[in-house]
Amino acid sequence: FAGYDHVAFSLSHSGHMVACALILESPGIFAAPVGVDIQKVPDSYEKAAKIAENYYTEGEKALLDPYLGDISAYCREFTRIWTRKEAMVKFSGVGLAGLRAADSTRPEDEGCVFQEKELSLPWTDEKKHPCTENYIATVCYAKNGASDSDF
């Protein structure tokens, strides 16, 4: 939005969900950056563990250790960490190339905080089977920015 420095936004999509984070200030007041990510919680431990091994910091991997015996909980925590990382790199402006270096256990290093929501989306597939998709959405914003009630 050239000429609209009072607006900051971030977009994300996964599966059947889309997320948008928007910071709108009064004209003349510079909007702080914002990052958002939404991800469908995978049901494959193997895929999640492989991504974690390649992209997560040692501190992030340690957060997964308590969930090693529970595939569902592991995949949920894996997704929570991933959405934090992706929202953080969007917030900081380093882009997705910065995912490996981003440490979601230390948002204060970037001057940001996280807000998260777990979402469930019930739907019916093409064979008329009921399904539920689980998602985690994370917003990363300036430490002195929006309040929890804004999410």
CNS distance restraints for C-alpha pairs under 8 A (distance, minus, plus):
assign (resid   1 and name CA) (resid   5 and name CA) 7.52 0.50 0.50
assign (resid   1 and name CA) (resid   7 and name CA) 7.62 0.50 0.50
assign (resid   4 and name CA) (resid  27 and name CA) 7.77 0.50 0.50
assign (resid   5 and name CA) (resid  27 and name CA) 7.85 0.50 0.50
assign (resid   5 and name CA) (resid  28 and name CA) 7.57 0.50 0.50
assign (resid   5 and name CA) (resid  29 and name CA) 7.44 0.50 0.50
assign (resid   5 and name CA) (resid  30 and name CA) 5.33 0.50 0.50
assign (resid   5 and name CA) (resid  31 and name CA) 6.25 0.50 0.50
assign (resid   6 and name CA) (resid  23 and name CA) 7.92 0.50 0.50
assign (resid   6 and name CA) (resid  24 and name CA) 5.93 0.50 0.50
assign (resid   6 and name CA) (resid  25 and name CA) 4.96 0.50 0.50
assign (resid   6 and name CA) (resid  26 and name CA) 6.31 0.50 0.50
assign (resid   6 and name CA) (resid  27 and name CA) 5.58 0.50 0.50
assign (resid   6 and name CA) (resid  28 and name CA) 6.47 0.50 0.50
assign (resid   6 and name CA) (resid  29 and name CA) 5.48 0.50 0.50
assign (resid   6 and name CA) (resid  30 and name CA) 4.67 0.50 0.50
assign (resid   6 and name CA) (resid  31 and name CA) 4.60 0.50 0.50
assign (resid   7 and name CA) (resid  22 and name CA) 7.26 0.50 0.50
assign (resid   7 and name CA) (resid  23 and name CA) 5.72 0.50 0.50
assign (resid   7 and name CA) (resid  24 and name CA) 4.74 0.50 0.50
assign (resid   7 and name CA) (resid  25 and name CA) 6.38 0.50 0.50
assign (resid   7 and name CA) (resid  30 and name CA) 7.55 0.50 0.50
assign (resid   7 and name CA) (resid  31 and name CA) 5.47 0.50 0.50
assign (resid   8 and name CA) (resid  22 and name CA) 5.79 0.50 0.50
assign (resid   8 and name CA) (resid  23 and name CA) 5.05 0.50 0.50
assign (resid   8 and name CA) (resid  24 and name CA) 6.63 0.50 0.50
assign (resid   8 and name CA) (resid  31 and name CA) 5.76 0.50 0.50
assign (resid   8 and name CA) (resid  32 and name CA) 6.74 0.50 0.50
assign (resid   8 and name CA) (resid  33 and name CA) 5.78 0.50 0.50
assign (resid   8 and name CA) (resid  34 and name CA) 6.45 0.50 0.50
assign (resid   9 and name CA) (resid  20 and name CA) 7.01 0.50 0.50
assign (resid   9 and name CA) (resid  21 and name CA) 5.38 0.50 0.50
assign (resid   9 and name CA) (resid  22 and name CA) 4.38 0.50 0.50
assign (resid   9 and name CA) (resid  23 and name CA) 6.22 0.50 0.50
assign (resid   9 and name CA) (resid  33 and name CA) 7.46 0.50 0.50
assign (resid   9 and name CA) (resid  34 and name CA) 6.15 0.50 0.50
assign (resid   9 and name CA) (resid  35 and name CA) 7.33 0.50 0.50
assign (resid  10 and name CA) (resid  20 and name CA) 5.70 0.50 0.50
assign (resid  10 and name CA) (resid  21 and name CA) 5.22 0.50 0.50
assign (resid  10 and name CA) (resid  22 and name CA) 6.73 0.50 0.50
assign (resid  10 and name CA) (resid  34 and name CA) 6.28 0.50 0.50
assign (resid  10 and name CA) (resid  35 and name CA) 5.25 0.50 0.50
assign (resid  10 and name CA) (resid  36 and name CA) 5.66 0.50 0.50
assign (resid  10 and name CA) (resid  90 and name CA) 7.43 0.50 0.50
assign (resid  11 and name CA) (resid  18 and name CA) 7.51 0.50 0.50
assign (resid  11 and name CA) (resid  19 and name CA) 5.79 0.50 0.50
assign (resid  11 and name CA) (resid  20 and name CA) 4.59 0.50 0.50
assign (resid  11 and name CA) (resid  21 and name CA) 6.59 0.50 0.50
assign (resid  11 and name CA) (resid  35 and name CA) 7.73 0.50 0.50
assign (resid  11 and name CA) (resid  36 and name CA) 6.22 0.50 0.50
assign (resid  11 and name CA) (resid  37 and name CA) 7.21 0.50 0.50
assign (resid  12 and name CA) (resid  18 and name CA) 5.80 0.50 0.50
assign (resid  12 and name CA) (resid  19 and name CA) 5.21 0.50 0.50
assign (resid  12 and name CA) (resid  20 and name CA) 6.53 0.50 0.50
assign (resid  12 and name CA) (resid  36 and name CA) 6.37 0.50 0.50
assign (resid  12 and name CA) (resid  37 and name CA) 5.17 0.50 0.50
assign (resid  12 and name CA) (resid  38 and name CA) 5.92 0.50 0.50
assign (resid  13 and name CA) (resid  17 and name CA) 5.68 0.50 0.50
assign (resid  13 and name CA) (resid  18 and name CA) 4.26 0.50 0.50
assign (resid  13 and name CA) (resid  19 and name CA) 6.15 0.50 0.50
assign (resid  13 and name CA) (resid  37 and name CA) 7.38 0.50 0.50
assign (resid  13 and name CA) (resid  38 and name CA) 6.02 0.50 0.50
assign (resid  13 and name CA) (resid  39 and name CA) 7.17 0.50 0.50
assign (resid  14 and name CA) (resid  18 and name CA) 6.57 0.50 0.50
assign (resid  14 and name CA) (resid  38 and name CA) 6.22 0.50 0.50
assign (resid  14 and name CA) (resid  39 and name CA) 5.20 0.50 0.50
assign (resid  14 and name CA) (resid  40 and name CA) 5.93 0.50 0.50
assign (resid  15 and name CA) (resid  39 and name CA) 7.63 0.50 0.50
assign (resid  15 and name CA) (resid  40 and name CA) 6.26 0.50 0.50
assign (resid  17 and name CA) (resid  38 and name CA) 7.58 0.50 0.50
assign (resid  18 and name CA) (resid  38 and name CA) 7.18 0.50 0.50
assign (resid  19 and name CA) (resid  36 and name CA) 7.07 0.50 0.50
assign (resid  19 and name CA) (resid  37 and name CA) 7.00 0.50 0.50
assign (resid  19 and name CA) (resid  38 and name CA) 6.34 0.50 0.50
assign (resid  19 and name CA) (resid 137 and name CA) 7.54 0.50 0.50
assign (resid  20 and name CA) (resid  36 and name CA) 6.77 0.50 0.50
assign (resid  21 and name CA) (resid  34 and name CA) 6.87 0.50 0.50
assign (resid  21 and name CA) (resid  35 and name CA) 6.96 0.50 0.50
assign (resid  21 and name CA) (resid  36 and name CA) 6.02 0.50 0.50
assign (resid  21 and name CA) (resid 139 and name CA) 7.06 0.50 0.50
assign (resid  22 and name CA) (resid  34 and name CA) 7.36 0.50 0.50
assign (resid  23 and name CA) (resid  31 and name CA) 6.36 0.50 0.50
assign (resid  23 and name CA) (resid  32 and name CA) 7.33 0.50 0.50
assign (resid  23 and name CA) (resid  33 and name CA) 7.82 0.50 0.50
assign (resid  23 and name CA) (resid  34 and name CA) 7.23 0.50 0.50
assign (resid  24 and name CA) (resid  31 and name CA) 6.52 0.50 0.50
assign (resid  25 and name CA) (resid  29 and name CA) 5.95 0.50 0.50
assign (resid  25 and name CA) (resid  30 and name CA) 6.98 0.50 0.50
assign (resid  25 and name CA) (resid  31 and name CA) 5.79 0.50 0.50
assign (resid  32 and name CA) (resid 141 and name CA) 7.56 0.50 0.50
assign (resid  32 and name CA) (resid 142 and name CA) 6.43 0.50 0.50
assign (resid  32 and name CA) (resid 145 and name CA) 7.43 0.50 0.50
assign (resid  33 and name CA) (resid  91 and name CA) 5.56 0.50 0.50
assign (resid  33 and name CA) (resid  92 and name CA) 7.47 0.50 0.50
assign (resid  33 and name CA) (resid 141 and name CA) 6.48 0.50 0.50
assign (resid  33 and name CA) (resid 142 and name CA) 6.89 0.50 0.50
assign (resid  34 and name CA) (resid  87 and name CA) 7.90 0.50 0.50
assign (resid  34 and name CA) (resid  90 and name CA) 7.12 0.50 0.50
assign (resid  34 and name CA) (resid  91 and name CA) 4.76 0.50 0.50
assign (resid  34 and name CA) (resid 139 and name CA) 7.20 0.50 0.50
assign (resid  34 and name CA) (resid 140 and name CA) 5.78 0.50 0.50
assign (resid  34 and name CA) (resid 141 and name CA) 4.75 0.50 0.50
assign (resid  34 and name CA) (resid 142 and name CA) 7.22 0.50 0.50
assign (resid  35 and name CA) (resid  86 and name CA) 7.77 0.50 0.50
assign (resid  35 and name CA) (resid  87 and name CA) 4.43 0.50 0.50
assign (resid  35 and name CA) (resid  88 and name CA) 6.18 0.50 0.50
assign (resid  35 and name CA) (resid  89 and name CA) 7.37 0.50 0.50
assign (resid  35 and name CA) (resid  90 and name CA) 4.68 0.50 0.50
assign (resid  35 and name CA) (resid  91 and name CA) 4.25 0.50 0.50
assign (resid  35 and name CA) (resid  92 and name CA) 7.96 0.50 0.50
assign (resid  35 and name CA) (resid 139 and name CA) 5.72 0.50 0.50
assign (resid  35 and name CA) (resid 140 and name CA) 5.02 0.50 0.50
assign (resid  35 and name CA) (resid 141 and name CA) 6.57 0.50 0.50
assign (resid  36 and name CA) (resid  83 and name CA) 7.76 0.50 0.50
assign (resid  36 and name CA) (resid  86 and name CA) 7.44 0.50 0.50
assign (resid  36 and name CA) (resid  87 and name CA) 4.57 0.50 0.50
assign (resid  36 and name CA) (resid  88 and name CA) 7.97 0.50 0.50
assign (resid  36 and name CA) (resid  90 and name CA) 7.17 0.50 0.50
assign (resid  36 and name CA) (resid  91 and name CA) 7.86 0.50 0.50
assign (resid  36 and name CA) (resid 137 and name CA) 7.25 0.50 0.50
assign (resid  36 and name CA) (resid 138 and name CA) 5.67 0.50 0.50
assign (resid  36 and name CA) (resid 139 and name CA) 4.41 0.50 0.50
assign (resid  36 and name CA) (resid 140 and name CA) 6.22 0.50 0.50
assign (resid  37 and name CA) (resid  83 and name CA) 5.20 0.50 0.50
assign (resid  37 and name CA) (resid  84 and name CA) 7.43 0.50 0.50
assign (resid  37 and name CA) (resid  86 and name CA) 6.09 0.50 0.50
assign (resid  37 and name CA) (resid  87 and name CA) 5.17 0.50 0.50
assign (resid  37 and name CA) (resid 137 and name CA) 5.66 0.50 0.50
assign (resid  37 and name CA) (resid 138 and name CA) 5.48 0.50 0.50
assign (resid  37 and name CA) (resid 139 and name CA) 6.68 0.50 0.50
assign (resid  38 and name CA) (resid  83 and name CA) 6.22 0.50 0.50
assign (resid  38 and name CA) (resid 135 and name CA) 6.71 0.50 0.50
assign (resid  38 and name CA) (resid 136 and name CA) 5.63 0.50 0.50
assign (resid  38 and name CA) (resid 137 and name CA) 4.15 0.50 0.50
assign (resid  38 and name CA) (resid 138 and name CA) 6.45 0.50 0.50
assign (resid  39 and name CA) (resid  79 and name CA) 6.71 0.50 0.50
assign (resid  39 and name CA) (resid  83 and name CA) 6.65 0.50 0.50
assign (resid  39 and name CA) (resid 135 and name CA) 5.45 0.50 0.50
assign (resid  39 and name CA) (resid 136 and name CA) 5.63 0.50 0.50
assign (resid  39 and name CA) (resid 137 and name CA) 6.59 0.50 0.50
assign (resid  40 and name CA) (resid  79 and name CA) 7.64 0.50 0.50
assign (resid  40 and name CA) (resid 133 and name CA) 6.84 0.50 0.50
assign (resid  40 and name CA) (resid 134 and name CA) 5.77 0.50 0.50
assign (resid  40 and name CA) (resid 135 and name CA) 4.29 0.50 0.50
assign (resid  40 and name CA) (resid 136 and name CA) 6.64 0.50 0.50
assign (resid  41 and name CA) (resid  75 and name CA) 6.24 0.50 0.50
assign (resid  41 and name CA) (resid  76 and name CA) 5.82 0.50 0.50
assign (resid  41 and name CA) (resid  79 and name CA) 5.85 0.50 0.50
assign (resid  41 and name CA) (resid 133 and name CA) 7.56 0.50 0.50
assign (resid  41 and name CA) (resid 134 and name CA) 5.54 0.50 0.50
assign (resid  41 and name CA) (resid 135 and name CA) 5.35 0.50 0.50
assign (resid  41 and name CA) (resid 136 and name CA) 6.98 0.50 0.50
assign (resid  42 and name CA) (resid  48 and name CA) 7.26 0.50 0.50
assign (resid  42 and name CA) (resid  75 and name CA) 5.98 0.50 0.50
assign (resid  42 and name CA) (resid  76 and name CA) 7.72 0.50 0.50
assign (resid  42 and name CA) (resid  79 and name CA) 7.74 0.50 0.50
assign (resid  43 and name CA) (resid  71 and name CA) 7.55 0.50 0.50
assign (resid  43 and name CA) (resid  72 and name CA) 6.79 0.50 0.50
assign (resid  43 and name CA) (resid  75 and name CA) 6.54 0.50 0.50
assign (resid  44 and name CA) (resid  48 and name CA) 6.42 0.50 0.50
assign (resid  44 and name CA) (resid  71 and name CA) 7.75 0.50 0.50
assign (resid  44 and name CA) (resid  75 and name CA) 7.35 0.50 0.50
assign (resid  45 and name CA) (resid  49 and name CA) 5.92 0.50 0.50
assign (resid  45 and name CA) (resid  71 and name CA) 5.89 0.50 0.50
assign (resid  45 and name CA) (resid  74 and name CA) 7.30 0.50 0.50
assign (resid  45 and name CA) (resid  75 and name CA) 6.34 0.50 0.50
assign (resid  46 and name CA) (resid  50 and name CA) 6.14 0.50 0.50
assign (resid  47 and name CA) (resid  51 and name CA) 6.35 0.50 0.50
assign (resid  48 and name CA) (resid  52 and name CA) 6.11 0.50 0.50
assign (resid  48 and name CA) (resid  75 and name CA) 6.54 0.50 0.50
assign (resid  48 and name CA) (resid  78 and name CA) 6.66 0.50 0.50
assign (resid  49 and name CA) (resid  53 and name CA) 6.06 0.50 0.50
assign (resid  50 and name CA) (resid  54 and name CA) 6.40 0.50 0.50
assign (resid  51 and name CA) (resid  55 and name CA) 5.94 0.50 0.50
assign (resid  51 and name CA) (resid  56 and name CA) 7.67 0.50 0.50
assign (resid  52 and name CA) (resid  56 and name CA) 4.93 0.50 0.50
assign (resid  52 and name CA) (resid  61 and name CA) 6.82 0.50 0.50
assign (resid  52 and name CA) (resid  78 and name CA) 7.38 0.50 0.50
assign (resid  53 and name CA) (resid  61 and name CA) 7.59 0.50 0.50
assign (resid  54 and name CA) (resid 100 and name CA) 7.67 0.50 0.50
assign (resid  55 and name CA) (resid  99 and name CA) 6.63 0.50 0.50
assign (resid  55 and name CA) (resid 100 and name CA) 4.66 0.50 0.50
assign (resid  56 and name CA) (resid  60 and name CA) 5.63 0.50 0.50
assign (resid  56 and name CA) (resid  61 and name CA) 6.03 0.50 0.50
assign (resid  56 and name CA) (resid 100 and name CA) 6.22 0.50 0.50
assign (resid  56 and name CA) (resid 103 and name CA) 7.72 0.50 0.50
assign (resid  57 and name CA) (resid  61 and name CA) 6.23 0.50 0.50
assign (resid  57 and name CA) (resid 100 and name CA) 7.05 0.50 0.50
assign (resid  57 and name CA) (resid 101 and name CA) 7.28 0.50 0.50
assign (resid  57 and name CA) (resid 102 and name CA) 7.79 0.50 0.50
assign (resid  57 and name CA) (resid 103 and name CA) 6.27 0.50 0.50
assign (resid  58 and name CA) (resid  62 and name CA) 6.20 0.50 0.50
assign (resid  59 and name CA) (resid  63 and name CA) 6.61 0.50 0.50
assign (resid  59 and name CA) (resid 103 and name CA) 7.74 0.50 0.50
assign (resid  59 and name CA) (resid 105 and name CA) 6.78 0.50 0.50
assign (resid  60 and name CA) (resid  64 and name CA) 6.93 0.50 0.50
assign (resid  60 and name CA) (resid  81 and name CA) 7.10 0.50 0.50
assign (resid  60 and name CA) (resid 103 and name CA) 7.25 0.50 0.50
assign (resid  60 and name CA) (resid 104 and name CA) 7.15 0.50 0.50
assign (resid  60 and name CA) (resid 105 and name CA) 6.59 0.50 0.50
assign (resid  61 and name CA) (resid  65 and name CA) 6.79 0.50 0.50
assign (resid  63 and name CA) (resid  77 and name CA) 7.98 0.50 0.50
assign (resid  64 and name CA) (resid  68 and name CA) 6.85 0.50 0.50
assign (resid  64 and name CA) (resid  74 and name CA) 6.39 0.50 0.50
assign (resid  64 and name CA) (resid  77 and name CA) 6.64 0.50 0.50
assign (resid  64 and name CA) (resid  78 and name CA) 6.81 0.50 0.50
assign (resid  67 and name CA) (resid  71 and name CA) 7.32 0.50 0.50
assign (resid  67 and name CA) (resid  73 and name CA) 5.92 0.50 0.50
assign (resid  67 and name CA) (resid  74 and name CA) 4.78 0.50 0.50
assign (resid  67 and name CA) (resid  77 and name CA) 7.90 0.50 0.50
assign (resid  68 and name CA) (resid  74 and name CA) 6.21 0.50 0.50
assign (resid  69 and name CA) (resid  74 and name CA) 7.93 0.50 0.50
assign (resid  70 and name CA) (resid  74 and name CA) 5.96 0.50 0.50
assign (resid  71 and name CA) (resid  75 and name CA) 6.07 0.50 0.50
assign (resid  72 and name CA) (resid  76 and name CA) 6.24 0.50 0.50
assign (resid  73 and name CA) (resid  77 and name CA) 6.15 0.50 0.50
assign (resid  74 and name CA) (resid  78 and name CA) 5.93 0.50 0.50
assign (resid  75 and name CA) (resid  79 and name CA) 6.11 0.50 0.50
assign (resid  76 and name CA) (resid  80 and name CA) 6.24 0.50 0.50
assign (resid  76 and name CA) (resid 136 and name CA) 7.98 0.50 0.50
assign (resid  77 and name CA) (resid  81 and name CA) 6.26 0.50 0.50
assign (resid  78 and name CA) (resid  82 and name CA) 6.20 0.50 0.50
assign (resid  79 and name CA) (resid  83 and name CA) 6.06 0.50 0.50
assign (resid  79 and name CA) (resid 136 and name CA) 6.74 0.50 0.50
assign (resid  80 and name CA) (resid  84 and name CA) 6.32 0.50 0.50
assign (resid  80 and name CA) (resid 136 and name CA) 6.26 0.50 0.50
assign (resid  80 and name CA) (resid 137 and name CA) 7.91 0.50 0.50
assign (resid  80 and name CA) (resid 138 and name CA) 7.72 0.50 0.50
assign (resid  81 and name CA) (resid  85 and name CA) 6.23 0.50 0.50
assign (resid  81 and name CA) (resid 104 and name CA) 6.65 0.50 0.50
assign (resid  82 and name CA) (resid  86 and name CA) 6.16 0.50 0.50
assign (resid  83 and name CA) (resid  87 and name CA) 5.91 0.50 0.50
assign (resid  83 and name CA) (resid 136 and name CA) 7.18 0.50 0.50
assign (resid  83 and name CA) (resid 137 and name CA) 6.58 0.50 0.50
assign (resid  83 and name CA) (resid 138 and name CA) 5.67 0.50 0.50
assign (resid  84 and name CA) (resid  88 and name CA) 5.94 0.50 0.50
assign (resid  84 and name CA) (resid 104 and name CA) 5.72 0.50 0.50
assign (resid  84 and name CA) (resid 114 and name CA) 7.17 0.50 0.50
assign (resid  84 and name CA) (resid 138 and name CA) 5.94 0.50 0.50
assign (resid  84 and name CA) (resid 139 and name CA) 7.62 0.50 0.50
assign (resid  84 and name CA) (resid 140 and name CA) 7.33 0.50 0.50
assign (resid  85 and name CA) (resid  89 and name CA) 6.32 0.50 0.50
assign (resid  85 and name CA) (resid  99 and name CA) 6.38 0.50 0.50
assign (resid  85 and name CA) (resid 102 and name CA) 6.03 0.50 0.50
assign (resid  85 and name CA) (resid 103 and name CA) 6.71 0.50 0.50
assign (resid  85 and name CA) (resid 104 and name CA) 5.31 0.50 0.50
assign (resid  86 and name CA) (resid  90 and name CA) 6.28 0.50 0.50
assign (resid  86 and name CA) (resid  96 and name CA) 7.06 0.50 0.50
assign (resid  86 and name CA) (resid  99 and name CA) 6.72 0.50 0.50
assign (resid  87 and name CA) (resid  91 and name CA) 6.08 0.50 0.50
assign (resid  87 and name CA) (resid 138 and name CA) 6.52 0.50 0.50
assign (resid  87 and name CA) (resid 139 and name CA) 6.07 0.50 0.50
assign (resid  87 and name CA) (resid 140 and name CA) 5.48 0.50 0.50
assign (resid  88 and name CA) (resid  92 and name CA) 6.11 0.50 0.50
assign (resid  88 and name CA) (resid 102 and name CA) 7.26 0.50 0.50
assign (resid  88 and name CA) (resid 104 and name CA) 7.26 0.50 0.50
assign (resid  88 and name CA) (resid 107 and name CA) 7.55 0.50 0.50
assign (resid  88 and name CA) (resid 110 and name CA) 7.93 0.50 0.50
assign (resid  88 and name CA) (resid 112 and name CA) 7.92 0.50 0.50
assign (resid  88 and name CA) (resid 140 and name CA) 5.78 0.50 0.50
assign (resid  89 and name CA) (resid  93 and name CA) 5.91 0.50 0.50
assign (resid  89 and name CA) (resid  94 and name CA) 5.55 0.50 0.50
assign (resid  89 and name CA) (resid  95 and name CA) 5.47 0.50 0.50
assign (resid  89 and name CA) (resid  96 and name CA) 6.43 0.50 0.50
assign (resid  89 and name CA) (resid  98 and name CA) 6.34 0.50 0.50
assign (resid  89 and name CA) (resid  99 and name CA) 6.66 0.50 0.50
assign (resid  89 and name CA) (resid 102 and name CA) 6.79 0.50 0.50
assign (resid  90 and name CA) (resid  94 and name CA) 6.78 0.50 0.50
assign (resid  90 and name CA) (resid  95 and name CA) 5.78 0.50 0.50
assign (resid  90 and name CA) (resid  96 and name CA) 7.52 0.50 0.50
assign (resid  91 and name CA) (resid 140 and name CA) 6.24 0.50 0.50
assign (resid  91 and name CA) (resid 141 and name CA) 6.72 0.50 0.50
assign (resid  92 and name CA) (resid 110 and name CA) 6.92 0.50 0.50
assign (resid  94 and name CA) (resid  98 and name CA) 5.74 0.50 0.50
assign (resid  95 and name CA) (resid  99 and name CA) 7.72 0.50 0.50
assign (resid  98 and name CA) (resid 102 and name CA) 6.06 0.50 0.50
assign (resid 103 and name CA) (resid 107 and name CA) 7.25 0.50 0.50
assign (resid 106 and name CA) (resid 110 and name CA) 7.79 0.50 0.50
assign (resid 107 and name CA) (resid 111 and name CA) 6.40 0.50 0.50
assign (resid 107 and name CA) (resid 112 and name CA) 5.41 0.50 0.50
assign (resid 107 and name CA) (resid 113 and name CA) 5.97 0.50 0.50
assign (resid 107 and name CA) (resid 114 and name CA) 7.76 0.50 0.50
assign (resid 108 and name CA) (resid 112 and name CA) 5.64 0.50 0.50
assign (resid 108 and name CA) (resid 113 and name CA) 7.02 0.50 0.50
assign (resid 108 and name CA) (resid 143 and name CA) 7.86 0.50 0.50
assign (resid 111 and name CA) (resid 142 and name CA) 6.01 0.50 0.50
assign (resid 111 and name CA) (resid 143 and name CA) 5.65 0.50 0.50
assign (resid 112 and name CA) (resid 140 and name CA) 6.19 0.50 0.50
assign (resid 112 and name CA) (resid 141 and name CA) 5.24 0.50 0.50
assign (resid 112 and name CA) (resid 142 and name CA) 4.42 0.50 0.50
assign (resid 112 and name CA) (resid 143 and name CA) 4.51 0.50 0.50
assign (resid 113 and name CA) (resid 140 and name CA) 5.61 0.50 0.50
assign (resid 113 and name CA) (resid 141 and name CA) 5.75 0.50 0.50
assign (resid 113 and name CA) (resid 142 and name CA) 6.43 0.50 0.50
assign (resid 113 and name CA) (resid 143 and name CA) 5.36 0.50 0.50
assign (resid 114 and name CA) (resid 138 and name CA) 6.46 0.50 0.50
assign (resid 114 and name CA) (resid 139 and name CA) 5.59 0.50 0.50
assign (resid 114 and name CA) (resid 140 and name CA) 4.70 0.50 0.50
assign (resid 114 and name CA) (resid 141 and name CA) 6.75 0.50 0.50
assign (resid 115 and name CA) (resid 138 and name CA) 5.58 0.50 0.50
assign (resid 115 and name CA) (resid 139 and name CA) 5.27 0.50 0.50
assign (resid 115 and name CA) (resid 140 and name CA) 6.72 0.50 0.50
assign (resid 115 and name CA) (resid 148 and name CA) 7.07 0.50 0.50
assign (resid 115 and name CA) (resid 151 and name CA) 7.24 0.50 0.50
assign (resid 116 and name CA) (resid 136 and name CA) 6.99 0.50 0.50
assign (resid 116 and name CA) (resid 137 and name CA) 5.53 0.50 0.50
assign (resid 116 and name CA) (resid 138 and name CA) 4.35 0.50 0.50
assign (resid 116 and name CA) (resid 139 and name CA) 6.45 0.50 0.50
assign (resid 117 and name CA) (resid 136 and name CA) 5.74 0.50 0.50
assign (resid 117 and name CA) (resid 137 and name CA) 5.30 0.50 0.50
assign (resid 117 and name CA) (resid 138 and name CA) 6.62 0.50 0.50
assign (resid 118 and name CA) (resid 134 and name CA) 7.27 0.50 0.50
assign (resid 118 and name CA) (resid 135 and name CA) 5.77 0.50 0.50
assign (resid 118 and name CA) (resid 136 and name CA) 4.55 0.50 0.50
assign (resid 118 and name CA) (resid 137 and name CA) 6.49 0.50 0.50
assign (resid 119 and name CA) (resid 134 and name CA) 5.78 0.50 0.50
assign (resid 119 and name CA) (resid 135 and name CA) 5.03 0.50 0.50
assign (resid 119 and name CA) (resid 136 and name CA) 6.10 0.50 0.50
assign (resid 119 and name CA) (resid 137 and name CA) 7.67 0.50 0.50
assign (resid 120 and name CA) (resid 132 and name CA) 6.47 0.50 0.50
assign (resid 120 and name CA) (resid 133 and name CA) 5.66 0.50 0.50
assign (resid 120 and name CA) (resid 134 and name CA) 4.51 0.50 0.50
assign (resid 120 and name CA) (resid 135 and name CA) 6.19 0.50 0.50
assign (resid 121 and name CA) (resid 132 and name CA) 5.43 0.50 0.50
assign (resid 121 and name CA) (resid 133 and name CA) 5.11 0.50 0.50
assign (resid 121 and name CA) (resid 134 and name CA) 6.36 0.50 0.50
assign (resid 121 and name CA) (resid 135 and name CA) 7.95 0.50 0.50
assign (resid 122 and name CA) (resid 130 and name CA) 7.19 0.50 0.50
assign (resid 122 and name CA) (resid 131 and name CA) 5.67 0.50 0.50
assign (resid 122 and name CA) (resid 132 and name CA) 4.24 0.50 0.50
assign (resid 122 and name CA) (resid 133 and name CA) 6.42 0.50 0.50
assign (resid 123 and name CA) (resid 130 and name CA) 5.91 0.50 0.50
assign (resid 123 and name CA) (resid 131 and name CA) 5.29 0.50 0.50
assign (resid 123 and name CA) (resid 132 and name CA) 6.15 0.50 0.50
assign (resid 124 and name CA) (resid 128 and name CA) 5.40 0.50 0.50
assign (resid 124 and name CA) (resid 129 and name CA) 5.35 0.50 0.50
assign (resid 124 and name CA) (resid 130 and name CA) 4.47 0.50 0.50
assign (resid 124 and name CA) (resid 131 and name CA) 5.65 0.50 0.50
assign (resid 125 and name CA) (resid 129 and name CA) 5.40 0.50 0.50
assign (resid 125 and name CA) (resid 130 and name CA) 6.54 0.50 0.50
assign (resid 125 and name CA) (resid 131 and name CA) 6.81 0.50 0.50
assign (resid 141 and name CA) (resid 145 and name CA) 6.37 0.50 0.50
assign (resid 141 and name CA) (resid 146 and name CA) 7.26 0.50 0.50
assign (resid 142 and name CA) (resid 146 and name CA) 7.67 0.50 0.50
assign (resid 146 and name CA) (resid 150 and name CA) 6.35 0.50 0.50
assign (resid 147 and name CA) (resid 151 and name CA) 7.85 0.50 0.50
